[in-house]
C-alpha cells in the first residue's frame, strides 16, 4: 500500500436510477462470466433501505465458507472503537502519540487524529523488506513496534497524506492500553455483539484459518492456494474476518447512529485537505452524490464496502480469488442493476504459431525515465500458458518475493495486466532475443531495458 489511496472503486454508482427488474438473473449472468473466465471467486450483496436486493455466493473453491478475510476494512472497526473512547472521555483527537509510544519518530507532535486520517507520516511497516518472505510468522507487539520504528517518516505530521498501516496498528495497541482489554475483546463487546454481527471476528492464530475461506492466485492456467499472513502481523490494521451481510449491517448501524454519535460520524467522514481518506472512512464521490466506505486486500483476498446515505443504498464484495480489478466487477454489477451499458472485459488470450515462447521474456528489467534516470526494476517470470507474472524486483527490499500481477498475451510480443491496467510490448533484436519493454499505463509510457 503506497502513496495516497484515491478510492475510485465505487465511483461507478453515479447512476442511481431505475432498477433492473430481473436483477438476480442479470447479475448472476455477469458474475458467472467472470467466474468461468477465472476472474472472480467470492460473494456479492446489494441492499436498498436495509433489504437485500441481490446476493450471490460464487466461491469456486472447495471451502465454500461465506466468511472471508477483509483486510483493511478492519480499520473501520478500529476507528469506531477509537471514537467510542473519545466519547467516553478516555482519548481525544488531539492526544499525542508520545503518551503511549514515545519511541516512534515525531511521536510528540503526532496526534490520534493524524493517525486516523493518515496524515501522521509514520513509516508504513508493510514496506518492510522481508514482508513476503516472513508474513506467515507469529509476531509479538515488541517485534511489530520495532518494524514501525525502523523506517524514516514520510513527511512532517499534518502536512501531507500517505496511507500507512502503522497508524491503525498503533491505534489498536492504544485501545488495549486504555481499556485494559485485548483488541479482540473490544471489537467483540463494542461492535460485534452490540449490533449482532454473527459471522464477524478478529482472527487470532493459525488454528482459526479453517473457519473461513482461503485465498487463491491464478497463473493463467491453474489456481494455487496463497500462503497466509499471520493475523498478529496485520492486527488492528487488517486481521478481521466477516461476510458481505455483516459488513452491510455494520455500515447501516454506523450511519443510523447506533455505534458512534452523529458528531463522531461527521468527523469519520471528513476527508478534507491534506487527507482525502477521512478518519476511518473513505469518501466515494460520484455524479454529485457521495458514499462512504473502505476497501481491503490481504494475501489474495480483495474486499470493498460502501454506503450511500442519501439513497440508503449499499454494496459489499468479498473475493478470495480474482485476476481483475475489483472495480471491474463492481462496474459490471452496477451497470446490470441500473440498466446501463457495460462492456465485458476481453478475456481472450492471443494464440499464434509464430508467437515466441514465453520463456524468452523471463528476466530482470530496469525502467528508466527519458532513458537516463532509473526509476525501478522489475522481474518477469513464467506463469500459465501464454501468461507471465510481473513483480517489483529489489532483493534488499523484497527478498525473493513480492506481490505478482498476472500478464495475459494479447499479441506476438504484447501482454496486458487486468490488475494494474498496464500494457507491455517486448522489443526483440534481429536474433530474436529480448532487449527491453515499452510499458504503458494510461497516458504514460516508459522504456525498460533488459538487464
C-alpha positions in Angstrom: 0.0 0.0 0.0 1.8 3.1 -1.3 1.0 6.8 -1.7 -2.4 8.5 -1.3 -5.1 5.9 -1.8 -7.8 7.5 -4.0 -10.8 5.3 -3.6 -12.3 5.1 -7.1 -13.6 1.6 -6.7 -17.2 2.6 -6.1 -17.4 5.7 -8.3 -19.5 3.7 -10.7 -22.5 4.3 -8.6 -23.2 7.7 -10.2 -26.3 6.4 -11.9 -28.8 5.8 -9.2 -31.7 5.5 -11.4 -34.2 2.8 -12.4 -33.6 -0.7 -11.2 -33.5 -3.7 -13.5 -36.5 -5.9 -12.6 -34.5 -9.1 -13.4 -31.6 -8.1 -11.2 -30.8 -11.6 -10.0 -30.6 -13.2 -13.4 -28.8 -10.3 -14.9 -26.1 -10.0 -12.3 -25.7 -13.8 -12.0 -25.1 -14.0 -15.7 -22.4 -11.3 -15.5 -20.6 -12.7 -12.5 -20.8 -16.2 -13.8 -18.9 -14.9 -16.9 -16.2 -13.5 -14.6 -16.1 -16.8 -12.7 -15.9 -19.0 -15.8 -13.0 -17.0 -17.1 -11.1 -17.4 -13.8 -11.6 -13.7 -13.0 -13.6 -13.9 -9.8 -14.5 -16.1 -6.8 -16.4 -14.6 -3.9 -19.6 -13.1 -2.6 -21.6 -10.1 -3.6 -24.5 -8.4 -1.8 -26.6 -5.3 -2.6 -29.1 -3.7 -0.2 -31.6 -0.9 -0.5 -33.3 0.5 2.6 -31.7 -2.4 4.5 -33.4 -5.0 2.4 -31.3 -7.4 0.3 -31.9 -6.9 -3.5 -29.1 -9.2 -4.6 -27.0 -11.9 -3.0 -24.5 -14.0 -4.9 -22.3 -16.7 -3.5 -19.8 -17.7 -6.1 -16.8 -19.2 -4.2 -15.5 -21.6 -6.8 -13.1 -23.4 -4.4 -13.7 -26.4 -2.1 -14.0 -24.2 1.1 -17.5 -22.8 0.5 -17.4 -20.6 3.5 -19.1 -17.2 3.4 -16.5 -15.8 5.8 -13.6 -14.0 4.2 -10.6 -12.0 5.5 -11.5 -8.4 4.9 -8.0 -6.8 5.2 -8.1 -3.1 5.6 -11.9 -2.8 6.2 -10.7 -3.8 9.7 -9.7 -0.1 10.0 -13.4 0.9 10.0 -13.9 -1.2 13.2 -10.7 0.2 14.8 -11.8 3.8 14.1 -15.3 3.1 15.6 -13.7 2.0 18.8 -11.4 5.0 18.9 -14.3 7.3 18.6 -16.2 5.5 21.3 -13.3 6.0 23.6 -13.2 9.7 22.6 -16.9 10.0 23.5 -16.1 8.3 26.8 -13.5 11.0 27.6 -10.7 8.5 27.6 -9.0 9.9 24.5 -9.2 12.9 22.1 -8.3 13.6 18.5 -5.5 15.9 19.9 -4.0 13.3 22.2 -0.3 12.8 21.3 1.2 9.5 20.3 4.0 10.2 22.7 1.6 9.5 25.6 1.6 5.8 24.5 4.6 5.2 22.3 7.2 8.0 22.7 9.8 5.9 20.8 8.0 6.4 17.5 9.7 9.2 15.5 7.8 12.5 15.8 5.5 11.0 18.4 5.5 14.3 20.4 3.6 16.1 17.5 1.6 13.2 16.0 -2.0 13.2 17.2 -4.7 10.5 17.2 -6.4 12.5 14.5 -3.2 12.3 12.3 -3.2 8.6 12.7 -6.9 8.2 11.9 -6.7 10.1 8.6 -3.2 9.0 7.6 -1.5 12.4 8.0 1.0 11.2 10.6 3.8 10.5 8.2 4.6 7.3 10.1 6.5 4.7 8.0 4.2 2.0 6.7 5.5 -1.2 8.1 4.2 -3.2 5.2 7.1 -1.7 3.2 9.3 -4.0 5.3 11.8 -5.6 3.0 11.1 -9.1 4.3 7.3 -9.0 4.4 6.6 -11.5 1.6 9.1 -13.9 2.9 8.1 -13.6 6.6 4.4 -12.8 6.5 3.3 -16.2 7.9 5.3 -15.9 11.1 3.8 -15.2 14.5 4.6 -11.6 15.7 4.7 -10.0 19.2 3.8 -6.4 19.9 7.5 -5.7 20.6 8.5 -7.1 17.2 5.9 -5.0 15.4 6.9 -1.8 17.2 10.5 -2.4 16.1 9.2 -2.8 12.5 7.4 0.5 12.7 10.4 2.3 14.2 12.8 1.1 11.5 11.6 3.3 8.7 12.0 7.0 8.3 9.0 9.3 8.5 7.5 10.2 5.1 6.8 13.8 6.0 6.1 16.2 8.8 2.9 15.3 10.6 -0.2 17.1 9.3 1.4 18.3 6.1 0.6 15.5 3.7 -1.4 12.3 3.5 0.1 8.8 2.8 -1.7 5.6 3.6 0.1 3.8 6.4 -0.9 0.6 8.1 1.3 1.6 11.0 -1.3 4.2 12.0 -4.0 1.6 12.7 -1.7 -0.9 14.2 -0.7 1.6 16.8 -4.3 2.6 17.4 -5.1 -1.0 18.2 -2.3 -1.1 20.8 -3.6 2.2 22.2 -7.1 0.8 22.5 -5.7 -2.1 24.5 -3.6 0.1 26.8 -6.5 2.5 27.6 -9.2 -0.2 28.2 -7.0 -2.9 29.8 -8.7 -5.4 27.4 -7.5 -7.0 24.2 -8.3 -5.5 20.8 -10.4 -8.6 20.1 -12.4 -8.2 23.3 -13.1 -4.5 22.5 -14.2 -5.3 19.0 -16.4 -8.1 20.2 -18.1 -6.2 23.0 -18.3 -2.8 21.4 -19.3 -3.7 17.9 -19.9 -7.4 17.1 -22.1 -8.3 20.0 -23.7 -4.8 20.2 -25.2 -4.9 16.7 -25.3 -8.7 16.2 -22.6 -9.4 13.6 -22.9 -13.1 13.9 -20.2 -14.0 11.4 -17.6 -11.4 12.2 -14.5 -11.9 14.4 -10.9 -10.9 14.9 -8.6 -13.7 13.8 -6.0 -14.7 16.3 -3.9 -17.6 15.1 -3.4 -20.3 12.6 -5.9 -22.6 14.3 -8.7 -20.4 13.1 -7.8 -20.5 9.4 -10.1 -23.4 8.7 -13.2 -21.5 9.9 -13.2 -19.3 6.8 -12.4 -19.4 3.1 -8.8 -19.4 1.8 -7.5 -17.2 -1.0 -6.0 -18.3 -4.3 -3.7 -17.0 -7.0 -4.3 -17.7 -10.7 -1.4 -18.2 -13.0 -3.2 -18.2 -16.3 -4.0 -22.0 -16.2 -4.3 -23.1 -12.6 -5.2 -21.7 -9.2 -2.8 -22.1 -6.3 -3.6 -21.6 -2.6 -2.0 -18.4 -1.3 0.1 -18.5 1.8 -1.5 -16.8 4.9 -0.3 -13.6 6.5 -0.4 -14.2 10.3 -3.2 -12.1 11.9 -0.7 -10.7 14.5 1.1 -9.0 11.7 -1.9 -7.1 10.5 -3.7 -6.9 13.9 -6.0 -3.9 14.1 -5.0 -2.8 10.6 -6.3 -5.9 9.0 -6.9 -9.1 11.0 -10.7 -9.4 10.8 -13.0 -11.9 9.1 -16.5 -11.1 8.0 -19.3 -11.6 5.5 -21.0 -9.3 3.0 -24.1 -9.4 5.1 -22.3 -8.4 8.3 -20.4 -5.6 6.5 -23.6 -4.0 5.2 -25.1 -4.3 8.6 -22.1 -2.6 10.1 -22.4 0.4 7.7 -26.1 0.7 8.2 -25.8 0.7 12.0 -22.9 3.1 11.9 -24.9 5.6 9.8 -28.0 5.0 12.0 -26.1 6.3 15.0 -26.0 3.0 16.8 -22.2 2.8 17.2 -21.0 6.4 17.5 -22.6 9.8 17.8 -23.6 11.9 14.9 -20.8 14.3 15.7 -18.2 11.5 15.6 -19.7 10.1 12.4 -19.3 13.5 10.7 -15.6 13.5 11.7 -15.1 10.0 10.4 -16.5 11.1 7.1 -14.4 14.3 6.9 -12.0 14.0 4.1 -10.5 17.4 3.6 -7.0 18.5 2.6 -4.4 17.3 3.1 -6.2 14.0 3.5 -8.8 12.5 1.2 -9.3 9.5 3.3 -11.4 10.7 6.3 -11.0 9.5 9.8 -11.7 5.8 9.3 -13.9 6.1 6.2 -13.0 6.9 2.6 -15.2 9.3 0.6 -16.6 7.8 -2.6 -17.9 10.7 -4.8 -20.0 10.1 -7.9 -22.0 12.4 -10.0 -22.9 14.8 -7.2 -23.6 12.1 -4.7 -21.3 10.8 -2.0 -20.8 7.4 -0.5 -18.5 6.3 2.3 -16.7 3.0 2.8 -13.4 1.2 2.7 -11.5 -1.4 0.7 -9.1 -4.1 1.7 -6.6 -6.6 0.4 -4.7 -9.2 2.2 -3.0 -12.2 0.5 -5.3 -12.8 -2.4 -8.5 -11.6 -0.6 -10.0 -8.4 -2.1 -12.8 -6.6 -0.3 -14.9 -3.5 -0.6 -17.9 -2.0 1.2 -19.7 1.3 0.6 -22.8 3.0 1.9 -24.7 5.9 0.2 -26.7 7.6 2.9 -28.8 9.8 0.6 -30.1 6.8 -1.2 -29.8 4.2 1.6 -28.0 2.0 -0.8 -25.1 -0.2 0.0 -22.9 -2.8 -1.6 -20.3 -5.3 -0.4 -18.0 -7.5 -2.4 -15.6 -10.1 -0.9 -13.3 -12.0 -3.2 -10.9 -14.9 -2.4 -9.6 -15.1 -6.0 -9.5 -12.7 -8.9 -7.2 -11.6 -11.7 -9.1 -8.4 -12.5 -9.5 -5.2 -10.5 -12.4 -5.3 -8.1 -13.6 -2.2 -9.8 -14.3 -4.1 -13.0 -16.6 -6.4 -11.1 -18.3 -3.5 -9.3 -18.8 -1.6 -12.5 -20.4 -4.6 -14.1 -22.7 -5.3 -11.2 -23.8 -1.7 -11.0 -24.4 -1.5 -14.8 -26.7 -4.5 -14.7 -28.5 -3.3 -11.7 -29.2 0.2 -13.2 -29.7 -0.9 -16.8 -26.6 0.8 -18.1 -24.3 -0.3 -20.9 -21.4 -2.4 -19.8 -18.7 -3.9 -22.0 -17.3 -7.2 -20.6 -13.6 -7.4 -20.3 -11.9 -9.3 -23.1 -10.6 -12.5 -21.6 -9.4 -13.9 -24.9 -5.7 -14.9 -24.8 -3.8 -14.5 -28.0 -2.6 -17.6 -29.7 -0.3 -17.8 -32.8 2.1 -20.3 -34.3 4.6 -17.6 -34.9 4.5 -16.1 -31.4 7.7 -16.6 -29.4 7.7 -18.9 -26.4 7.0 -17.0 -23.2 10.3 -18.3 -21.7 12.3 -15.7 -23.7 10.8 -12.8 -21.7 12.0 -14.0 -18.3 14.4 -11.8 -16.6 15.1 -8.5 -14.8 14.2 -5.2 -16.4 15.3 -1.7 -15.5 12.8 1.1 -16.0 14.4 4.4 -17.0 12.8 7.8 -17.3 13.8 9.5 -20.5 16.4 6.7 -20.9 18.5 8.3 -18.2 17.1 8.2 -14.7 16.5 4.7 -13.2 13.0 4.6 -11.6 12.9 0.9 -10.6 13.4 -2.7 -11.5 11.0 -5.5 -12.0 11.1 -9.2 -12.8 9.2 -11.1 -15.5 8.7 -14.8 -14.7 6.8 -17.8 -16.1 3.1 -18.3 -15.4 0.5 -20.5 -17.2 0.4 -21.0 -20.9 0.7 -17.7 -22.8 0.8 -15.8 -19.5 3.6 -14.1 -17.4 4.0 -12.7 -14.0 5.4 -9.2 -13.3 6.7 -8.2 -9.9 8.8 -5.4 -8.4 12.4 -6.5 -8.1 14.6 -5.4 -5.2 16.3 -8.2 -3.3 17.3 -5.9 -0.5 13.7 -4.7 0.0 11.5 -7.7 -1.0 13.8 -10.7 -0.5 12.9 -13.4 -3.0 9.2 -12.5 -3.2 7.0 -9.5 -3.9 3.4 -9.3 -5.0 2.9 -10.6 -8.6 0.5 -9.3 -11.2 -0.6 -11.7 -14.0 0.0 -10.7 -17.6 -2.0 -12.3 -20.4 -0.8 -12.4 -24.0 -2.7 -10.1 -26.4 -0.2 -10.1 -29.4 3.0 -11.6 -30.7 5.1 -9.8 -28.1 2.3 -7.9 -26.3 0.9 -8.5 -22.8 -1.7 -6.9 -20.6 -2.4 -6.9 -16.9 -6.0 -6.6 -15.7 -4.8 -6.0 -12.2 -2.6 -2.9 -13.0 -4.0 -1.8 -16.3 -0.5 -2.0 -17.8 0.4 -2.8 -21.4 3.8 -4.3 -22.1 5.3 -4.5 -25.5 8.6 -6.5 -25.6 11.2 -5.5 -28.1 13.4 -8.1 -29.8 16.7 -7.7 -31.8 17.4 -9.3 -35.1 18.5 -12.6 -33.4 15.1 -12.8 -31.7 16.5 -12.0 -28.2 14.5 -9.7 -25.9 16.2 -6.4 -25.3 13.5 -4.4 -23.5 9.9 -3.4 -22.9 7.7 -0.4 -23.6 5.4 -0.3 -20.5 2.3 1.9 -20.8 -0.3 2.7 -18.1 -3.0 5.2 -19.1 -1.3 8.2 -20.9 2.2 7.4 -19.5 4.8 5.2 -21.2 8.3 4.3 -20.1 11.0 2.3 -21.7 12.6 -0.6 -19.8 15.9 -2.3 -20.7 16.5 -6.0 -20.0 19.5 -6.4 -17.7 
